[in-house]
């Protein structure tokens, strides 16, 4: 009976070691994917900031043109 319990315990420990290895592998994979997602997020945020700057500059130019047209000789 003790031999059977010891054998079961060895099997359970072996199973736990395998599960632990699988979880460690998954953790490494997820960590790498998270790092990549963070890099992509940072790049997207930088691109968004650049686009906002461009849109802001375009809006300012349009506003200046509208003001020029509004201040023209026909509207004075």
DSSP file (Angstrom, degrees, kcal/mol; ACC not computed):
  #  RESIDUE AA STRUCTURE BP1 BP2  ACC     N-H-->O    O-->H-N    N-H-->O    O-->H-N    TCO  KAPPA ALPHA  PHI   PSI    X-CA   Y-CA   Z-CA
    1    1 A X     >        0   0    0      0, 0.0     4,-2.3     0, 0.0     5,-0.2   0.000 360.0 360.0 360.0 -43.9    0.0    0.0    0.0
    2    2 A X  H  >  +     0   0    0      1,-0.2     4,-2.5     2,-0.2     5,-0.2   0.891 360.0  53.4 -62.7 -38.9    2.8    2.4    0.9
    3    3 A X  H  > S+     0   0    0      2,-0.2     4,-2.2     1,-0.2    -1,-0.2   0.891 108.8  48.9 -63.3 -39.8    4.5    1.5   -2.4
    4    4 A X  H  > S+     0   0    0      2,-0.2     4,-2.5     1,-0.2    -2,-0.2   0.902 111.9  48.8 -66.2 -42.1    1.3    2.3   -4.4
    5    5 A X  H  X S+     0   0    0     -4,-2.3     4,-2.5     2,-0.2    -2,-0.2   0.900 111.7  49.5 -64.9 -40.4    1.0    5.7   -2.6
    6    6 A X  H  X S+     0   0    0     -4,-2.5     4,-2.4     2,-0.2    -2,-0.2   0.896 110.7  50.0 -65.2 -39.9    4.6    6.5   -3.3
    7    7 A X  H  X S+     0   0    0     -4,-2.2     4,-2.2     2,-0.2    -2,-0.2   0.908 111.3  48.5 -64.9 -41.5    4.1    5.6   -6.9
    8    8 A X  H  X S+     0   0    0     -4,-2.5     4,-2.7     2,-0.2    -2,-0.2   0.910 110.9  51.0 -63.7 -41.3    1.0    7.8   -7.1
    9    9 A X  H  X S+     0   0    0     -4,-2.5     4,-2.6     2,-0.2    -2,-0.2   0.910 109.0  50.4 -63.5 -42.3    2.9   10.6   -5.5
   10   10 A X  H  X S+     0   0    0     -4,-2.4     4,-2.4     2,-0.2    -1,-0.2   0.904 111.3  49.3 -60.7 -41.6    5.8   10.3   -7.9
   11   11 A X  H  X S+     0   0    0     -4,-2.2     4,-2.5     2,-0.2    -2,-0.2   0.920 111.7  48.4 -64.1 -44.0    3.3   10.4  -10.8
   12   12 A X  H  X S+     0   0    0     -4,-2.7     4,-2.6     2,-0.2    -2,-0.2   0.905 111.5  49.4 -63.8 -41.5    1.6   13.5   -9.4
   13   13 A X  H  X S+     0   0    0     -4,-2.6     4,-2.4     2,-0.2    -1,-0.2   0.917 111.0  50.3 -63.8 -42.2    4.9   15.3   -8.9
   14   14 A X  H  X S+     0   0    0     -4,-2.4     4,-2.1     2,-0.2    -2,-0.2   0.916 110.9  49.1 -60.7 -43.4    5.9   14.4  -12.5
   15   15 A X  H  X S+     0   0    0     -4,-2.5     4,-2.7     1,-0.2    -2,-0.2   0.913 111.2  49.8 -62.0 -42.9    2.5   15.8  -13.7
   16   16 A X  H  X S+     0   0    0     -4,-2.6     4,-2.7     1,-0.2    -2,-0.2   0.885 108.6  52.3 -64.5 -38.6    3.1   19.0  -11.7
   17   17 A X  H  X S+     0   0    0     -4,-2.4     4,-2.2     2,-0.2    -1,-0.2   0.916 111.4  47.2 -62.9 -42.6    6.6   19.4  -13.1
   18   18 A X  H  X S+     0   0    0     -4,-2.1     4,-2.5     2,-0.2    -2,-0.2   0.919 112.9  48.4 -65.0 -43.4    5.2   19.1  -16.6
   19   19 A X  H  X S+     0   0    0     -4,-2.7     4,-2.7     1,-0.2    -2,-0.2   0.906 110.4  52.1 -62.8 -40.7    2.4   21.5  -15.9
   20   20 A X  H  X S+     0   0    0     -4,-2.7     4,-2.5     2,-0.2    -1,-0.2   0.907 110.1  48.2 -61.9 -42.2    4.9   24.0  -14.4
   21   21 A X  H  X S+     0   0    0     -4,-2.2     4,-2.4     2,-0.2    -2,-0.2   0.911 111.5  50.0 -64.4 -42.5    7.1   23.8  -17.5
   22   22 A X  H  X S+     0   0    0     -4,-2.5     4,-2.4     1,-0.2    -2,-0.2   0.911 112.4  47.4 -63.2 -41.7    4.1   24.3  -19.7
   23   23 A X  H  X S+     0   0    0     -4,-2.7     4,-2.6     2,-0.2    -2,-0.2   0.887 110.6  51.7 -66.5 -38.9    3.0   27.3  -17.7
   24   24 A X  H  X S+     0   0    0     -4,-2.5     4,-2.2     2,-0.2    -2,-0.2   0.907 110.8  48.6 -63.7 -41.2    6.6   28.7  -17.7
   25   25 A X  H  X S+     0   0    0     -4,-2.4     4,-2.4     2,-0.2    -2,-0.2   0.928 112.3  48.2 -63.1 -45.1    6.7   28.4  -21.5
   26   26 A X  H  X S+     0   0    0     -4,-2.4     4,-2.9     1,-0.2     5,-0.2   0.899 110.0  52.8 -61.7 -40.5    3.3   30.1  -21.8
   27   27 A X  H  X S+     0   0    0     -4,-2.6     4,-2.4     2,-0.2    -1,-0.2   0.905 109.1  48.7 -62.8 -42.4    4.4   32.8  -19.5
   28   28 A X  H  X S+     0   0    0     -4,-2.2     4,-2.2     2,-0.2    -1,-0.2   0.918 113.0  48.2 -63.2 -43.0    7.5   33.5  -21.7
   29   29 A X  H  X S+     0   0    0     -4,-2.4     4,-2.4     1,-0.2    -2,-0.2   0.934 113.2  46.9 -62.7 -46.3    5.4   33.5  -24.8
   30   30 A X  H  X S+     0   0    0     -4,-2.9     4,-2.6     1,-0.2    -1,-0.2   0.872 110.3  53.3 -65.2 -36.6    2.9   35.9  -23.3
   31   31 A X  H  X S+     0   0    0     -4,-2.4     4,-2.3    -5,-0.2    -1,-0.2   0.911 110.3  47.2 -63.8 -41.8    5.7   38.2  -22.0
   32   32 A X  H  X S+     0   0    0     -4,-2.2     4,-2.1     2,-0.2    -2,-0.2   0.910 113.1  48.6 -65.8 -41.7    7.2   38.4  -25.4
   33   33 A X  H  X S+     0   0    0     -4,-2.4     4,-2.6     2,-0.2    -2,-0.2   0.887 110.6  51.6 -65.8 -38.2    3.8   39.1  -27.0
   34   34 A X  H  X S+     0   0    0     -4,-2.6     4,-2.6     2,-0.2    -2,-0.2   0.919 108.7  50.5 -63.8 -43.5    3.1   41.8  -24.3
   35   35 A X  H  X S+     0   0    0     -4,-2.3     4,-2.1     1,-0.2    -2,-0.2   0.911 112.0  47.8 -61.2 -41.5    6.5   43.5  -25.1
   36   36 A X  H  X S+     0   0    0     -4,-2.1     4,-2.6     2,-0.2    -2,-0.2   0.912 111.1  50.4 -65.7 -42.2    5.6   43.5  -28.8
   37   37 A X  H  X S+     0   0    0     -4,-2.6     4,-2.6     1,-0.2    -2,-0.2   0.887 109.4  51.6 -63.8 -38.0    2.2   44.9  -28.1
   38   38 A X  H  X S+     0   0    0     -4,-2.6     4,-2.5     2,-0.2    -1,-0.2   0.915 110.5  48.4 -63.9 -42.3    3.7   47.6  -25.9
   39   39 A X  H  X S+     0   0    0     -4,-2.1     4,-2.4     2,-0.2    -2,-0.2   0.927 112.9  47.5 -62.4 -45.1    6.1   48.6  -28.7
   40   40 A X  H  X S+     0   0    0     -4,-2.6     4,-2.5     1,-0.2    -2,-0.2   0.901 111.4  51.3 -63.3 -40.5    3.3   48.6  -31.3
   41   41 A X  H  X S+     0   0    0     -4,-2.6     4,-2.5     2,-0.2    -2,-0.2   0.916 109.8  49.5 -62.6 -43.5    1.2   50.7  -28.9
   42   42 A X  H  X S+     0   0    0     -4,-2.5     4,-2.4     1,-0.2    -2,-0.2   0.917 111.5  48.9 -61.9 -43.4    4.0   53.2  -28.5
   43   43 A X  H  X S+     0   0    0     -4,-2.4     4,-2.5     1,-0.2    -2,-0.2   0.907 111.2  49.8 -63.0 -41.7    4.5   53.5  -32.2
   44   44 A X  H  X S+     0   0    0     -4,-2.5     4,-2.5     2,-0.2    -2,-0.2   0.891 110.1  50.7 -65.4 -38.5    0.8   54.0  -32.8
   45   45 A X  H  X S+     0   0    0     -4,-2.5     4,-2.4     2,-0.2    -2,-0.2   0.910 110.7  48.9 -65.2 -41.0    0.7   56.7  -30.1
   46   46 A X  H  X S+     0   0    0     -4,-2.4     4,-2.2     2,-0.2    -2,-0.2   0.916 112.0  49.1 -63.4 -42.2    3.7   58.5  -31.8
   47   47 A X  H  X S+     0   0    0     -4,-2.5     4,-2.5     1,-0.2    -2,-0.2   0.900 110.1  51.6 -62.9 -40.3    1.9   58.2  -35.2
   48   48 A X  H  X S+     0   0    0     -4,-2.5     4,-2.7     2,-0.2    -2,-0.2   0.917 108.9  50.2 -63.3 -42.8   -1.2   59.6  -33.7
   49   49 A X  H  X S+     0   0    0     -4,-2.4     4,-2.2     2,-0.2    -1,-0.2   0.907 111.0  49.5 -61.9 -41.3    0.6   62.6  -32.2
   50   50 A X  H  X S+     0   0    0     -4,-2.2     4,-2.3     2,-0.2    -2,-0.2   0.913 111.6  48.4 -63.8 -42.1    2.2   63.3  -35.5
   51   51 A X  H  X S+     0   0    0     -4,-2.5     4,-2.9     2,-0.2     5,-0.2   0.901 109.9  52.2 -64.8 -40.4   -1.1   63.1  -37.3
   52   52 A X  H  X S+     0   0    0     -4,-2.7     4,-2.5     2,-0.2    -1,-0.2   0.897 109.4  50.0 -62.9 -39.4   -2.6   65.5  -34.7
   53   53 A X  H  X S+     0   0    0     -4,-2.2     4,-2.5     2,-0.2    -2,-0.2   0.929 112.1  47.4 -62.8 -44.7    0.2   67.9  -35.3
   54   54 A X  H  X S+     0   0    0     -4,-2.3     4,-2.5     1,-0.2    -2,-0.2   0.922 113.4  47.6 -62.8 -43.8   -0.4   67.8  -39.0
   55   55 A X  H  X S+     0   0    0     -4,-2.9     4,-2.8     1,-0.2    -1,-0.2   0.888 111.2  51.8 -65.5 -38.1   -4.1   68.2  -38.6
   56   56 A X  H  X S+     0   0    0     -4,-2.5     4,-2.2    -5,-0.2    -1,-0.2   0.919 111.2  46.9 -63.1 -43.3   -3.6   71.1  -36.2
   57   57 A X  H  X S+     0   0    0     -4,-2.5     4,-2.2     2,-0.2    -2,-0.2   0.903 113.3  49.0 -65.5 -41.1   -1.3   72.8  -38.7
   58   58 A X  H  X S+     0   0    0     -4,-2.5     4,-2.6     2,-0.2    -2,-0.2   0.923 110.6  50.4 -64.6 -43.7   -3.7   72.2  -41.6
   59   59 A X  H  X S+     0   0    0     -4,-2.8     4,-2.7     1,-0.2    -2,-0.2   0.896 110.0  50.9 -61.6 -39.7   -6.6   73.6  -39.5
   60   60 A X  H  X S+     0   0    0     -4,-2.2     4,-2.3     2,-0.2    -1,-0.2   0.904 110.6  48.7 -64.8 -40.9   -4.5   76.7  -38.7
   61   61 A X  H  X S+     0   0    0     -4,-2.2     4,-2.2     2,-0.2    -2,-0.2   0.913 112.3  48.3 -65.0 -42.4   -3.8   77.2  -42.3
   62   62 A X  H  X S+     0   0    0     -4,-2.6     4,-2.7     2,-0.2    -2,-0.2   0.929 111.2  50.5 -63.3 -44.3   -7.5   76.8  -43.3
   63   63 A X  H  X S+     0   0    0     -4,-2.7     4,-2.4     1,-0.2    -2,-0.2   0.902 109.7  50.8 -60.4 -41.0   -8.5   79.2  -40.5
   64   64 A X  H  X S+     0   0    0     -4,-2.3     4,-2.1     2,-0.2    -1,-0.2   0.895 111.0  48.9 -63.8 -39.7   -5.9   81.8  -41.8
   65   65 A X  H  X S+     0   0    0     -4,-2.2     4,-2.6     2,-0.2    -2,-0.2   0.909 110.3  50.6 -66.2 -41.7   -7.3   81.5  -45.3
   66   66 A X  H  X S+     0   0    0     -4,-2.7     4,-2.7     1,-0.2    -2,-0.2   0.915 110.8  49.6 -61.7 -42.3  -10.9   81.9  -44.0
   67   67 A X  H  X S+     0   0    0     -4,-2.4     4,-1.9     2,-0.2    -1,-0.2   0.886 110.2  50.6 -64.8 -38.5   -9.8   85.0  -42.2
   68   68 A X  H  < S+     0   0    0     -4,-2.1    -2,-0.2     2,-0.2    -1,-0.2   0.918 112.4  46.6 -64.2 -42.7   -8.1   86.4  -45.3
   69   69 A X  H >< S+     0   0    0     -4,-2.6     3,-1.2     1,-0.2    -2,-0.2   0.909 112.6  50.1 -66.0 -40.9  -11.2   85.8  -47.3
   70   70 A X  H 3< S+     0   0    0     -4,-2.7    -1,-0.2     1,-0.3    -2,-0.2   0.817 112.0  48.1 -66.3 -31.1  -13.4   87.3  -44.6
   71   71 A X  T 3< S+     0   0    0     -4,-1.9    -1,-0.3    -5,-0.2    -2,-0.2   0.361  89.0 122.4 -91.4   5.5  -11.2   90.4  -44.5
   72   72 A X  S X  S-     0   0    0     -3,-1.2     3,-1.4    -4,-0.2     4,-0.5  -0.057  81.2 -95.4 -65.5 171.1  -11.1   90.8  -48.2
   73   73 A X  G >  S+     0   0    0      1,-0.3     3,-0.6     2,-0.2    -1,-0.1   0.792 122.0  55.8 -61.0 -31.2  -12.2   94.0  -50.0
   74   74 A X  G 3  S+     0   0    0      1,-0.2    -1,-0.3    -5,-0.1    -4,-0.1   0.691 111.5  43.7 -75.8 -16.7  -15.7   92.7  -50.7
   75   75 A X  G <         0   0    0     -3,-1.4    -1,-0.2    -6,-0.2    -2,-0.2   0.357 360.0 360.0-109.2   4.2  -16.4   92.0  -47.0
   76   76 A X    <         0   0    0     -3,-0.6    -1,-0.1    -4,-0.5    -2,-0.1   0.465 360.0 360.0 -85.6 360.0  -14.9   95.2  -45.5
